[in-house]
Amino acid sequence: MHLLDRVEAAGNLAPTPLQRYMAATRAVYESFGVQVFVAFLIMAAFGIEVWDTETFPEDGSVERDIIDIMDHVLTWVFVGELGINFFSTMVWPFFENPWNWFDMAVVSVSVINLFIPQVPWLGALRLVRTFRVLRVFGRFQGFRRIINALGSALVPVIDAFVIVLIMMAVFSILGVSLFRSKAPEFFGSFSNSFFTMFTITTVDGWVDVVNVAAPGVHDWGKVYFIAYIVILVWTLLPVVIAVLLDKFTETMSKDREILRRARLAVQAVETMTESALDPILRTLTDFETDEDLTQRIRL
């Protein structure tokens, strides 16, 4: 069980047989060996997807049959694994974990694909099976902490990214006004200009755009591109990365602090449980004669 679960369980003096069985199942399910085995199966399923998209075996071929059989077996293994996970948490703790929702979505799509594989509208839905490999991130605490930290940093990063998009849109409008007649293939409309700005942001092929839009050596149009690179590429994009790193580091530090407090709480509970009888036991075991032991018992 997790450390926090152990702390909560310390106050439960009389668990029911079902709770004991669920706790035992959870302990086995969350053991390192089982999690490594499940991660191996997830990677095996991903390997099958890679094999399928690399070879494109024809229907009825031996290779196609092998891929289908392995996919069927692994799908039902994942169904069983999800059932064990659900039983060991029962019910609300299971649905409170976002990783379980993701597992249910991916496994459900895989099961639907087994029973009705020829439905046309399921073609796009089958692509969800490719994301089964992402389930491996929920198997281990290190992966979960990284993903959770990235998720917590998403909102402030979006705020900074919106500023970047607005500035790109502003420069796109200016580009249409300045270079539409000179370079219609790059600045003929807002959509073309916005894509051009995105291309320049990647610093890939921006010289070709400048040579067409501002070909002269002393063309003042070059100031437009210099300003864009300085403001967007050199200034705002590093701010987005800095915000991401700052929130990521902050969340990771909070997680470490929570784990530290949980460990201290568990140690405190264990210390309290052990120290209550330790003085009495030391007194009773440190005797020389029977009369001495009798006297200590009376005390």
C-alpha positions in Angstrom: 0.0 0.0 0.0 1.0 3.7 -0.4 2.4 5.5 2.6 -0.8 7.6 2.9 -2.9 4.5 2.8 -0.8 3.0 5.6 -1.3 6.2 7.7 -5.1 6.0 7.2 -5.1 2.2 7.9 -3.3 2.8 11.2 -6.6 4.0 12.7 -8.7 1.1 11.4 -8.4 -1.5 14.2 -10.9 -4.0 12.8 -10.9 -4.2 9.0 -13.5 -6.5 7.4 -12.4 -9.7 5.6 -13.2 -8.0 2.3 -11.1 -5.0 3.2 -8.2 -7.3 4.1 -8.5 -9.2 0.9 -8.7 -5.9 -1.1 -5.6 -4.6 0.7 -3.7 -7.8 0.1 -4.7 -7.7 -3.6 -3.6 -4.1 -3.8 -0.3 -4.8 -2.2 0.4 -7.5 -4.7 -0.9 -5.4 -7.6 1.3 -2.4 -6.7 4.4 -4.5 -6.0 7.4 -3.7 -8.1 7.5 -7.1 -9.9 3.9 -6.9 -11.0 4.2 -3.3 -12.2 7.3 -4.2 -14.2 5.4 -7.2 -15.7 2.4 -5.0 -16.7 4.8 -2.4 -18.2 6.4 -5.2 -20.2 3.0 -6.2 -21.5 2.2 -2.6 -22.5 5.5 -2.3 -24.3 4.8 -5.7 -26.0 1.5 -4.3 -27.2 3.2 -1.2 -28.6 5.7 -3.5 -30.3 2.9 -5.3 -32.0 1.5 -2.0 -33.2 4.9 -1.1 -34.6 5.2 -4.5 -36.3 1.7 -4.1 -37.8 2.3 -0.6 -39.2 5.8 -1.5 -40.5 4.9 -4.7 -42.4 1.1 -4.2 -43.3 0.5 -8.0 -43.5 -2.4 -9.0 -45.8 -5.6 -10.5 -44.4 -5.4 -14.3 -44.2 -1.6 -14.4 -44.0 0.2 -16.2 -41.2 1.8 -12.9 -40.0 -1.6 -11.3 -39.9 -3.0 -14.1 -37.8 -0.1 -14.0 -35.4 -0.6 -10.2 -34.9 -4.3 -10.6 -34.4 -3.9 -13.4 -31.9 -1.3 -11.5 -29.8 -3.5 -8.4 -29.9 -6.5 -10.4 -28.7 -4.6 -12.0 -25.9 -3.0 -8.8 -24.6 -6.3 -6.9 -24.8 -8.0 -9.4 -22.5 -5.0 -9.4 -20.2 -5.4 -5.7 -19.9 -9.1 -6.1 -19.2 -8.2 -8.5 -16.4 -5.5 -6.1 -15.1 -8.0 -3.2 -15.1 -10.5 -5.4 -13.2 -8.0 -6.2 -10.5 -7.1 -2.6 -10.2 -10.8 -1.7 -9.8 -11.5 -4.4 -7.2 -8.5 -3.5 -5.1 -9.6 0.2 -4.9 -13.4 -0.2 -5.0 -15.0 2.3 -6.0 -14.4 6.0 -5.6 -10.6 5.8 -5.1 -10.5 4.1 -8.5 -12.4 6.9 -10.3 -10.4 9.6 -8.5 -7.3 8.6 -10.3 -7.0 10.2 -13.8 -4.7 7.4 -14.9 -7.5 4.9 -14.3 -9.8 6.9 -16.6 -7.2 6.9 -19.3 -6.7 3.1 -18.9 -10.5 2.5 -19.1 -10.7 4.6 -22.3 -7.9 2.8 -24.1 -8.9 -0.7 -23.0 -12.6 0.0 -23.9 -11.6 1.0 -27.4 -9.5 -2.1 -27.7 -12.4 -4.3 -26.6 -14.8 -2.6 -29.0 -12.4 -3.1 -31.8 -12.3 -6.9 -31.1 -16.0 -7.3 -31.5 -16.8 -4.8 -34.3 -13.6 -4.3 -36.2 -15.3 -3.5 -39.6 -17.3 -0.5 -38.5 -16.1 2.5 -40.7 -16.4 5.2 -38.0 -14.2 3.1 -35.7 -11.2 3.6 -38.0 -10.2 6.9 -36.3 -11.2 5.4 -32.9 -8.7 2.6 -33.3 -5.9 5.1 -33.3 -6.5 5.4 -29.6 -5.0 1.9 -29.2 -1.6 3.4 -30.2 -1.7 5.4 -27.0 -1.7 2.2 -24.9 2.1 2.7 -24.5 1.4 5.9 -22.5 -0.2 3.6 -19.8 3.4 2.7 -18.8 3.8 6.2 -17.4 1.2 5.4 -14.7 3.0 2.2 -13.6 5.8 3.8 -11.7 5.9 6.6 -9.3 8.7 8.5 -11.0 6.8 8.6 -14.3 3.6 9.7 -12.5 5.4 12.5 -10.7 6.8 13.9 -13.9 3.5 13.7 -15.8 1.6 15.3 -12.8 4.2 18.1 -12.6 3.9 18.8 -16.4 0.1 18.8 -16.0 0.2 21.3 -13.1 2.5 23.6 -15.3 0.0 23.5 -18.2 -2.2 26.4 -17.2 0.6 29.0 -16.7 2.4 27.8 -19.8 -0.9 28.2 -21.8 -1.1 31.8 -20.5 2.5 32.5 -21.7 1.8 30.7 -25.0 -1.3 32.8 -25.7 0.9 35.9 -25.5 3.2 34.3 -28.1 0.2 33.5 -30.4 -1.1 37.1 -30.1 2.3 38.6 -31.0 2.5 36.2 -34.0 -0.9 37.3 -35.1 0.1 41.0 -34.8 3.2 40.4 -36.9 1.1 38.4 -39.4 -1.2 41.3 -40.0 1.7 43.7 -40.3 3.3 41.2 -42.8 0.3 41.2 -45.0 0.2 45.0 -45.0 3.9 45.4 -45.8 4.8 42.5 -48.1 1.6 41.3 -49.8 2.5 42.8 -53.1 6.2 41.7 -52.9 5.7 38.2 -51.6 2.1 37.0 -52.0 3.2 33.4 -51.6 4.3 34.2 -48.0 2.1 37.1 -47.1 -0.9 36.9 -49.4 -3.4 36.4 -46.6 -3.5 36.3 -42.9 -3.3 32.5 -42.8 -0.3 32.4 -45.2 1.4 35.2 -43.2 0.7 33.3 -39.9 2.2 30.1 -41.2 5.2 32.1 -42.5 5.7 33.6 -39.0 5.5 30.1 -37.6 8.2 29.0 -40.1 10.4 31.9 -39.1 9.9 31.0 -35.4 11.5 27.6 -36.1 14.5 29.5 -37.7 14.3 27.2 -40.7 14.2 28.8 -44.1 13.6 32.3 -42.8 16.4 33.7 -45.0 14.5 32.6 -48.1 11.5 34.5 -46.9 13.6 37.7 -46.2 15.2 37.5 -49.7 11.8 37.5 -51.3 10.0 40.0 -49.1 13.0 42.4 -48.6 15.5 41.7 -51.3 17.5 44.9 -51.2 20.6 45.3 -49.0 19.2 48.5 -47.5 15.5 47.4 -47.6 13.9 48.6 -44.4 11.7 45.6 -44.5 14.5 43.7 -42.9 13.8 45.6 -39.6 10.4 43.8 -39.5 12.1 40.4 -39.5 14.8 41.4 -37.0 12.2 42.8 -34.6 10.1 39.6 -34.9 13.1 37.3 -34.2 14.3 39.5 -31.2 10.8 39.8 -29.6 9.4 36.3 -30.4 12.3 33.9 -30.8 14.8 35.4 -28.4 12.5 36.8 -25.7 9.0 35.4 -25.5 9.7 31.7 -26.3 12.4 31.5 -23.6 9.8 32.9 -21.2 7.4 30.1 -22.0 10.2 27.5 -21.3 11.1 29.4 -18.1 7.5 29.3 -16.9 7.3 25.6 -17.6 10.5 24.8 -15.8 9.6 27.0 -12.8 6.2 25.3 -12.3 7.6 21.9 -13.0 10.3 22.4 -10.3 7.8 23.8 -7.9 5.4 20.9 -8.3 8.2 18.3 -7.9 9.3 20.0 -4.7 5.8 19.9 -3.3 5.5 16.2 -4.1 8.8 15.5 -2.4 7.6 17.4 0.7 4.3 15.5 0.8 6.2 12.2 0.6 8.6 13.3 3.3 5.7 14.3 5.6 3.9 11.0 4.9 7.0 9.0 5.8 7.4 11.0 9.0 3.8 10.3 9.9 4.2 6.6 9.3 7.4 6.6 11.4 5.5 8.5 14.2 2.7 5.9 14.2 5.1 3.0 14.3 7.2 4.7 17.0 4.1 5.3 19.1 3.0 1.7 18.7 6.3 0.3 19.7 7.2 2.7 22.5 4.1 2.0 24.5 5.3 -1.4 25.7 9.0 -1.1 25.3 9.7 0.4 28.8 7.5 -2.3 30.5 9.2 -5.1 28.5 12.7 -3.8 29.3 11.7 -3.7 33.0 10.3 -7.2 33.0 13.2 -8.8 31.1 16.0 -7.2 33.2 15.7 -9.4 36.3 18.1 -11.5 38.3 15.9 -13.8 40.5 12.3 -15.0 40.6 11.7 -12.7 43.6 13.1 -9.8 41.6 10.7 -10.6 38.6 7.7 -10.9 41.0 8.6 -7.6 42.5 8.9 -5.9 39.1 5.5 -7.3 38.0 3.9 -5.9 41.1 5.4 -2.5 40.3 
